[in-house]
Amino acid sequence: MGTLLLAAILAASAPPRFSVSEVRPGVFAAIADPSDESSLGNAGFIVGTEAVLVVDAFATPAAAERLLSEIRSKTTLPIRFAVITHFHRDHMGGNAAFARAGAAVLAHENVRVWAHREWDERLTGEQRTRYASLRLPDVTYRDRISVWLGGRTVEVFHRPGHTGSDSIVSVPDARVVFGGDLVLKGCIPGLTFARTEAWLTTLDVLLKTYPDWTFVPGHGQPGKALDVRLFRDYLNGLRLAVSRAMREGKSGAAVVEAVKPRLASRYGRWTGFESVDGNIADVEAELKGTKAYPPAPPD
């Protein structure tokens, strides 16, 4: 048996790798191992007095099922809601597992409109088969929605930046924010559908509104406002560096060549830095006004 084939079989059969910690009483973060293909993005869950709300569903049903087991080890309360923070598959690939457990899948309205568009266009072969039965949201909202878990309220609201389908989940009595991929710690973001200027505004609002809260990011370890500010610095510095290169008459590969070393000196150890070339190209297209975005949903 070839080495690569053996590695693929072992990866497919290995249990999902993520760690669960209680960041505040009744609020749990499930932090993915960035090298684990079955989880990929972070998740979490919030235990109220009458019910449980899950935040994100990992990349695969196997990881979601393991998270279900983790929840059941902590509480016997019903799982009534699964909030999906955006339409990328590493955050909603396992949501059918929570639907089978009785949860209503809840997300911003654009998740339902755009989810299969991404999979239809970007997945092939086994990946497409894996996500063919993915559960779309049962409940969607446009601006904001409140969810009551008995004596605990959870606020879910939309902010622009990463995909145009992003939800932030806040737990006021615990002072915890689940930021989805709008908030990352020590990780290079995906900017395929991003509007970075709006994203910076979103981060400014979060920093002003939640200056001393705990943030659970979409990737990376839980942190505080300083970590959000460091991530904001990355996006802002990226925009400034690309803009400067463009003013110097550079484009395409020349922009990457000019900007990448500046980013490497500060962010070279971040998870996913190998994808920074794509970040640079995406910001260049955004600043030029040539970037393609998903179509607006019908009213």
N, C-alpha and C positions, 0 to 999 in steps of 0.2 A: 504494500500500500504506500503510495507516495506521501511525502511529508506534508504537502499542502492539503491533500485530501484528508489525511488523518487530522490535521489541525482544524479543518472545516467541520468534520464530524464531531470532534470534541467540543468545539465552540457551540454547535447546535444543541448538543446534549447537556452542556453545562448549565447549572442553575443560574438564574438571574442574580447579578451582583449589585446590591445596593444596601445602604445602611439606614436604619431608622432611629431617629433620636427625638426626644420630647423637648422642643425648643422653649416652650412655655406650657403651663399646665393644660393638658387636653389638646395641644397643638403639636403635631408630629411632622417632621420633615423626613422624606425618603430620598436620600441623596445617591444618585446613580454613580457607578464606576464609569468614567468616560470611555474606557476600553470595552465595556460590555454592550454588545450589539442588541441585547434583548431589552435593556432599560433605556440607555442613552440620556434621556432628559430626566430631570428631577420630578418628584411628585410629593404628595403629602396628604394628611387628613386631619380633620378637625372634629373633635368629639364634643357634642352639646349635651344637654340634659335629657333630650328625647331622641336624638338622631345623630348620624355621622354624615359629614360632607367630605368628599375626596377631591383633591386638587390634582388634576392631570392623571394620566393612565399609562405612562411609560410607552415604550415602542411596540410591545408585543403582548398578546394575551398571557403568555407564560409569566412575564414580569408582573402583570396586573393580578394574576391569580396568587402569586406569592405575596403581593401587597395586601390582598384580601385576607390571607392567612395572618399577616401581621396585625391587621385591624382586629380580626377576631380574637387574637391573643390579648388585646387591650380592652375590648368592650363587646358586649352582646347587643348593643343598641343597633337598630336598623340603619343600613346605609341608604339614605334617601336621595342624595344628590352626588353627581360627579361633574365637577366644573372643569371644562377643557379650556386652557388659557389661550390657545391659538391652533391653527389648522395643521401645523407640521406633525408628521406622523410619529416623531419621537415623543410626542406628548399626548397622542390620542389613539395610538395603535392598539391599546388594550382595553378601550372603553366598553366593548361589548361584554367583558367580564363583569363590570360593575352594573351594566344594564340587566344582566342575568341575575345578579344579586338583588335586584329590586330598585336600583338607583335610577332617577331621571337624569339623563345626560344633558347638561346645560352649558351653553357657550354663546359668544357673540354671534349675531346673525350671519356674519360673513364666513364663519367656520362652516356652516351648513352649505353655503353657496360655493365656497372655493375648495373644500377638502378633496373631493374626488378629482378636481381639475389637476391638482398637484400630482396625485398618484397616477392618473391616467397619462400624464405627460412625462413624468420623470422615473417611473418604475417599470421594470421589465421582468419577465420570467418569474422566478420564485417569489420575488418581492411583491409583484402585482398579485399573485395568488394569495400571499399572506394577508394582504390588506383588502382583498375583494369583499370580505364580509364585514368590514369595519362599520361600526354603528355611528351614524350621524346624530347630532344633537336632537333630543326630544323637545327641548325648550330653548328658545333663543331670545335675546334682548338686544336693544340698540344702544342705550346709554348707560343704564345702571339698574341693578336689581338687588333687593335685599332678601336674604334667606334666613329663616328662623329655625334653629335646631333646639327648640324648647326655650330654655333660658339664655341661650347664646345666639347672638345675631352675627351673620357674616355678610359683608358688603362685597358685591361683585360689580366692577365698573370697567368701561372701555377707555383706553387711552391709545393714541396713535404712536407709531414708531416702527416696530419690528415687522409686522405683517399687514396691518390694517384689520386684523381680526382679534387683537390682543385684549385679554381680560386681566385685571389685577384683582386679587382676592385679599381683603383685609379682615382681620379679626379684632375688632376694637377693644374688647375686654381683655385680650391677651397682648395687644400691641405688637401684632405680627402681620407682616405683609408677604403674600406669595406673589412674586412679580412676573412669573412666567419668564419668557425670554426677553422681556423688556429690561430685566435686571439680571446681569450675569456677574460672577465673581471669578476672576482669573481665567477667563475664557474669551476667545475670539468669537464675535457674534456672526450669525448668518445675516447677510444684507441683501439677499436676492430680491425681496419685496419691501425693503426698508425705505423709510423717509427719515433720514437722519436728523434733519433740522427739527422736525416735529418730535422726534425721539428725544432730543436734547431738552426740549420744553417739557416733555413728560417727566424726565428725570429731575428737572428743576422742581416741578410740582411735588414729586414724591419726597424730595429732600426737604422741602419747605413744610409739607403736611405731616411727615413722619420722621422728625429729626432724631428721635431716640428709640425708634422701634427696631425690632428684629426683622431682617429681610431674608426670605427664602428664595434664592434665585432659581431660574430655570436650569442653569448648569453651574456647578461649583458649590462650595460650602456656604451655609448660612452666614450672614454678616450683619453689619450695621451701616449707618448712613455713610461712613467713610468709604466703605467698599462700593457703594453706589456712586459716590463722587469719583472714585478712581476709574470706574467703568465709564462714567460720563467724560472724564478726561481723555480716555481712549477715543471715543467717538468724535469729540471736539478736535483733538489733535489730528486725527485722520482727515477730517474735513479740511482743516487749515493746511495740512501738508499737501493734499491733493490739489486744493485751490491754488496754492503757491506754484506747484509744478505746472499747472495749466496756464497760469499767468506768464510763466517763462516759455511758453510755446510748446510744452511737451504734451504728448498724448500716448495712449496705449501702453506698450511695453516700457516706453521711456518714463512714464509717470510711475509705474511700478518700480523701476530701477532707481528713481529719485527718492521715493517715499519709503520703500521697504526698509532700508538700513536705519532710518530715523525711528521707525516703529520697533525694529528688532532690539535696539539698545535698551528699550524700556519694557517691551511686552514680549520679547522673544521666548520667555519661559511660560507664557500663558498656554493653556490647553488649546490646541487647534491653530497654533500660529502658522502652521503650514498652509492654511487656507487664506492667509492675509492678502495674497495676490488678488483673490476674488473680491475681498473687501475694498481694495483700492480701485479695482475696475468698476465695481458697483457705485462707489461714491463719485467717480469721474462721470459715469453715465447720468447719475442723479443731478450733478451740478451742470451738466450740458443740457439737461432736459430730454435726454434720449432713452431714459430707463423705462422699461415696460412693467406695468402693474396689472394685477388682476382687474377685470372689469367691475364697475360699480354694480351692486345688486339692484334689482328692480324695486321700486317703491311699493 
